[in-house]
């Protein structure tokens, strides 16, 4: 008799509890480690609002990648890892990156913002630009709808519960909205291009990219050392990468070779 690996009720319950995307959970785990040095397993589950099984899988993946070290009762940074000098470093990076990306937009422009990652950090930087925005993120749509001059549209489709974004399940349905720019927050960005770990989101994100003239990628420094299973697009399809410095010379040369404009801000 074959033993079931996962009880269907448990798996369904687990999906309902996991509000964060795997990459977002990794970012939060890394943030907690940098602030505390040691994080108990129970605290991780509570902070991530995820099941014990989900957190175990996250930690196994991160331990194999050499980013965390599992110890009795919790986790510590991997040997040789450095701690942030102060809390809120990642938040400062995100805000600086978002502000710089907003600075690339023109007043009254029609743009597309992909949900996921930290694109919600963009919202308060867009107030006053009187933009026309298409977004697949309910959180972003809600934030932008409070801005008097910002006009917000969302595509049709079904709700992707983990990220709160709308995914169109129908192939071949044409969208009428055309944006001059699309902004996507990078989960992973390397020699292979812009990468994503969730196959369900690939098609939706590629469709948004094809509805815009210019692709702007927002990337925290950690994205350059992170990998994911699926390639969203090659480097030569990216027009601009906005990140916080310093940026290794190898990354700068790679972007230059592929014609990618690099915008580097101070995220301290």
N, C-alpha and C positions, 0 to 999 in steps of 0.2 A: 504493500500500500504506500502510495506516494504522499509524503507529508506536504501540506500546503505551506508555501513560504509566507504568504500574507493573507490574513483574513479579510474578505472583501469589505466587511463593515468597518474594520480598523483602517483600511486604506482610504475608504470614502471619508471617514471622520478626519483622517490626517490631512487629506486635501483641503477640507473645509477650514482647518485650523491654520494652514500655512499661508499666511497673507503675503509673505515676501518671496520674491524670486530667488533661486539659489545663489546667484551672484550678489544680490542684495544682502542675503544672510551672511555670506562670506565677508562682505564689507563691514557689517555690523559686528561680527565676531572679531575681526581684526581691530576695529575701533575699541571694543571692550578690552582686548588684550593690551593694547597700547596704553590704555588708561589705568588698568588695574594690575597687569603683570600676571595674574592668575584669575581664572574665571571658573567658579564651580559649575558642574554640569547642570544642576537644577536651575541655576540662575540663567544659563544660556537658553534653556527651554522656555523659561518665563519671558525673557527679554525678546526672543524671536517669535514667541507665540506659536511655536512649532512642537510637533510630537517628539518624544524621545528617539523614535526610530529615524525621523528626518534629521535631527541634530546629529545622531551617530553617523549617518551617511555623510553629512557635511564635514564632520571632523575627520572621518576616514579619508575623504577626498583631499582635504587640506593637509593632513599629515603626510599623505603620499607625495604631495607637491612640496613638502618641506616648509610650510608656512606656520604650522602649529606643532606643539608637542603634547601628546596626551599623557597625563599623569593621574595618580590616584585622586579621584573625586572631581576632576576637571581638566583644564588645559592651561598650558603656558606657551609663551612665544617659542618658536623653534630655536635651537641653539644658534647663536650668532645673530638673531634678529634684534633690531634696535627698537626701543620704545620712543614714542613721540615725546617731544619735550614738554608739551602742554596739551590738555584736552581741547577738542574743537578744531584741530588742525584740518581734518577732512572737511568739516563744514566750511571753514575759511577758504579752502581750495575750491570747493564746489561753487561758492558764492562768487569768487573772483572769476572763475571760468565762465559762469553764467552771465556775469556782468559784461565780460569781454565779448561773448557771443552776441548779446543784445546790442552791443556797440556796432556790430556788423550789419544791423538791420536798418532799413530806411523808413522814414515816417510814412504811414499808410500802406506799407508793403503787405502783400499776401504771402503768408508763410505756412509751413506745416511743421508741427512739433510731434515727434513720436513719444509715446508714453514709455515708462520704464526708466531704470537707472535713476538719475537725479535731475531729469529735465524739469521737474516741478520747481527746482531752484530758479528757473528762468522767470517765473511768473511775475514777481514783483519788480523785475527789471524791465518789463514790457509796458508798464503803465505809462500812459502819455504818448505812446507811439502811434496810437489809433490804427492798430494792425487788423488785418483780416486773418484769422487763424483757423486752420483745420487741425484738429488733434483727435487721436484715438483714445486719449486718457480722460476718464471721467474726473479725476482729481484736478488735472490741468484745466479742463473745461470749466469746472466749478470755480476755480481760483480766478480765471480770466473773466468769467461772466460778471464779476464784481467790479471790473474796470469799466468806466463809463464809455470810453472811446474804442474799446476792443470788441470786435465782432467775432463771435465764436461759432464754429460749425463742427459737428461730429459725423463720422461716416455711419452708414447702416451696417448691421451685422449682429453677431452674438457677443456676449460679455465673457472675457477671459478673466475668471475670478481671482487668480493669484495676483495679477498686476492691476486689475481694474481697468483694462483697456478693451476696446471693441475690435473684434476680428471678423472680417468678412468671410463667411463660409462658402460663398458662391464664386466659382471661377468665371472669368470673362465679363463680370459686371464692371462697366466703365464708370469711373468717377468724373464728374464735371469740373471739380475744383482743380485749379492749376496754381501752384505756388512758385515764387521766384527762388525760395530757399526751403530746404527741409533740414531740421535740426534733430540729431540723434545722439543720445548719450551712449558712449562706448562701454560695453561690458568687457571686451578684450580687443586690443588693437596691436597687430604684429606684422611680420613680414608677409603673412598670407592675406592680410587685409582686416576689415572690420568683422568681428566674429560674435556669434550669439549661441547660447547653449540650449535654447528652447526652440525645437523645430516647428512648433505651432505658430510661433511669432515671425518666422523667417519670411513667409510669403506676404504677410500683412505689411511688414516693414519694407520689403522690396517694392511693394505696390506704392507705398507712400513715396519712396525715393524716386520712382519713375514719374511721379506727378509734380516734380519740382525740377528747376533748372540747375540748382546748385546744392551740393551736399555739404553741410557743416557738421563735423563730428566733435562733440565735447568729450574730453577724455581726462580723467584723473590720472596722475602718474602711475598708479597701480595697474591701470589698464594695459600698459606697455609690457608688463611682466606676467600678465594673466592670459590664459588660453581658453578657448571654448571649442565645442565640437563642430559647429557649422559656420561656414563663411557667408556673411551677409553680402559683402561686396569686396572687390579687389582694391588695393591702394590707389590705383590710377583712376578709380571712379569717385574718389573723395576729392573735394575741392579745397576745403579748409579743415585743419585740426586745431582746436583751441584747448590748451592745457596749461598747467602751472609748472613753473620751473623748479630746479634746473632740468634740462632735457639732455640725455646722453648724446654724444656726437654721432653714435651709430644710428640712433633714431632720426636725428636731424638729416643725416645723409640719405637715409632710406626715403624720407618724405620728399626730399629735394629731387631724388632720382625719379620719383613717380609724379612729379609736378604738383605736389601737395603743398599748399601754403600753410606754414606753421605760425600760429599766434601763441606766444608764451607770456603768461602773466605771473605775478608774484602772489602766491596764495597763502602767504604766512599770516 
